[in-house]
Amino acid sequence: MALDPAGRLIGVTDRERLLLLDPAGRVLAQAQAGRVLLQDLAISPDGRYIAAGDLNGDLWLWTLPELVLVARMRGHQGRVSTLSFAPDGRLLASASWDATARLWDLGQLDADPTDLLAEIEAAWGLGLDDVLEAPQR
């Protein structure tokens, strides 16, 4: 279970679903995660996101209060055991039964796609056209 900073939203999981409740227990929204078993939850301090970890080591990130899935992040080899947001909500920390911890930069979710593409092309030295171009014979 996770409570938003204002105390108006409660996130709970019944294993395969994420439920968003009001303080009276009424379901405001729900999200399916398929056959994945969701475990630990955390709500960002700014109230933008709710994160869940699963038994496979993945993290799921939804917007609040609509519960729109914005990211599924893979990085652990075992169950996610703990989730915690930084005070500004831009970083998400996760720990796992695989004895690893990860820090996830959520600021990329607000980045302009054109800027991200330019950053990737500069880092790899390849443009999108170079990658998508079919080999010539």
N, C-alpha and C positions, 0 to 999 in steps of 0.2 A: 504494500500500500504506500502511496505517496500523497502528500497534501501540498497544494499550491501555497505560495507565500501569503496570499490574502485570506486563505482559509475558506475559499468559495468552491474549490474543485478538489475532488478526491479521485485519485487513480487507483484502480485495483485490477488484478488479473485473476481470471478463473482458468488459468493455464493456457488456453488457446485464444483467448480474447482479452483485449484491454477494454475496460469499462471506465467511463468518466461519470462520476456521481456528483450530485449536489450534497450539501450537508445533511439534508433530510433522507438521503439514500436513493433518490430518484436517478435513473439512468439518463444522462444528458447526451451521450454519444458512446459508440462502441466501435472497435476496430478488430478485424480478424488478422491473425498471423498464420493462418493455415494450420498445418499440423505441428507447428513449432510450439514448444512449451515455454511460455514466457515466465520469467521469475522476477528478479529485482526491478524496482521502479524508482525513478527520480524525476522531479519536476524542476525545470530551470527557475532560478530566482526571479527572472524577468517575466515568468509566466508564459513564455512563447512555446516551450517544448515539454514533452514528456518522453522519457527514454525508458526502455525496457531491455533487459538482458535475457538471453535464452540459454537452454541447456547445451546448445551446440557451440556457444562462444560468440554468437553474433549479438550486435546491439541494434535496436530498432528505435527510430526517432520519429515522433509524430508532432504536428502542430497542435496547439491548444487554442480554442476549445473544440475545434472541428474534428480532431483526430485524423488529419491527412498525413499519410506516411510520406516523409521527405527523405529518409535515408535508412538503408540497412547496411551496417558496417561490419566487416569481417576482420578479425584480428586476433582472436583467442582460439586456443585448441581445446578448451574445456569450458565448463559452465561459467557464465558471468556471475560473480558472487557479490559485487558491490558496484554501485554507480554513484557519482557525485558531480554536480556542476560547480564550476568556479563562480564566485560571487557576481561577476558580470554576465554570466550565461554563455560566454563565447567558447569555453572549454568544457569538455566532458571527460571525466576520469573514469576508467573501468578497471576492475581487478577480476581475476579469474582463478578457478581451481587449477589451472595449468601453471600457477605460480608466476604469472606475468601481470603487469599493469600497463595500461595504455592511456595516452592523453590524445583526445580527439579535438581538432580545431574546427568548431562549428561556424566560424566566421566565413568559411568558404561557401556556406549556404547562401550568404548574402552577396557574394561576389557576382559581378557582371560576367555572363558567359563568354563574351568576347574577350574580356581581360583574362579569364581563365585559359581560354584557347591560346592566346598569345603567350602566356606564361609557360604552358605545356610545350608549345612549339619551340620556344627559346631554350627550354631545358633539354629537350630531346634533339634539337637540331633538325627536326623534320616538321613539315607542314602537314595539315590534314590531307591535302591533295597527294602528297608523297606517300602517305600511308594507304590511302584508298585506291591509288593507281594500280591497275591490273598489270602484272608482268607482261612484257612484250616478247613475242617469240619470233 
